């Protein structure tokens, strides 16, 4: 590991806004829920929020979803690997009754020592 980073309030707001904009391009809903994926390595069984901590495969083919955590975990201090972190975020449509809705899209957040470095999506061009 090479240090830690905590996203600023502005980084968090930007990430949430972009994720919701991407989701709105896929499906029109009034509200969305974002969860942070914890992935596990298929061979070692190690788990991490930062995909780079368990995989060096550019497509993460050696990992799979373990579980998701609430959006509030984005406020934590995150471990960096070679000065970087990569998070897989799941964006769900949030129905009015408070239940978890259908998965709309996935968004990836790339962090470096300064905070939010890039946002990528599986359903739109990089932002």
N, C-alpha and C positions, 0 to 999 in steps of 0.2 A: 504494500500500500504506500502511496505517496501523498499523504496529507488528507485533509478533509475540506469540505466546502459547505456553506449554508447559503441557500438561495435568499436573495433580498426580497422584500415585499413586492417590489416592482417586477422582479423576475417571475415570481409566483403568479402575480396578476397577469403578466404577459402570457405565460404558459397556459393558464386557464382560459384566457380569452381566445388564443389561437386554437386550442383544442376544441373549444365550443364552436368556433367558426368552421373548423373542419367538419365537425359533426353536423352542423346545420347544412353543409353542402351535401351530406349524405341523406339526411332525414330531417324533416321539419318537426321540431319539438320545442316546447317552451322552456324546458329545464333538462340539464344533463348532470350526471354524476360521474366523477372521474376517480378511478382507483389505480393504485400503483401495484404493478405485478411483481411478485417474488418468483424468480425462476430457479429451477434446479438443474444441475448438470446430470445428464443421463448416465454417465459412467461413474463419476465420483459421488454423486448424491448431494454435493454441496449446494447450498441455497444462498441467494443474495438478491437484494434489490438492484444493485449495480451489476448489470450483466457482464461488464468487463472484469469483474472480480472472479467469475467462474468460467468464462469462455473467451477464447481468442478467435473463434470462428466468426467471420463477418456476417454470416446469416443466422447465427445462434443455433445451427442445426443440431448441436450437441446439448441443447437445453430444451426445457419445456416449462409450461406454467405450473407452479407449485400452488400458489394461492394469490389473492389480491388483498391489499390493505387499503384503508381509507385514505382519502386525499390529504388528510391532516399530516400524514407522514412526510409530505414534501417539505414541511417546515423544519425537519430534523437536520442535524449536521450529517453529511454523507461522506463516506470513505471514497477516496479517489484511487485509481489504479493508473500509474504512469501519468498522473495529472488529469485524469478524465473519469467521468462516470456516464453511464448510459441507462436510462430508465424506460421501461415499457409501460405505457399508461393505457388503460382501458376506459373508453368513454361510452357510458350507457345512457339510454334515454330514461329519464326519470318520470314515471307516471305520477299523476296527482295524488295517489294513495300512499306514497312513500315506499313502495316496493322497488326492488331493483328491476329496471326495464331491460329491454333488448340491447345487446351490444351494437353500437353504431359504428365504431371504428377504433383503431389503435393509433396512438401517437407516441413517438419516441422523443425523449428529452435528453439532449447531450449537454453535460456540464463540464466545465474546466475549473481551474483555480480561481477564476474571476466570477463564476456563477453560470447562468444559463448561456450556452454557446450556440446551440442550434435546436430547432424543432423539426422533426421529420414525421411524415404520416404515411400509412399504408394505402390511403385512399386519395391523396392529393400530392401535388408537387411539394418539395421541401419549402419550408417557410423561412 
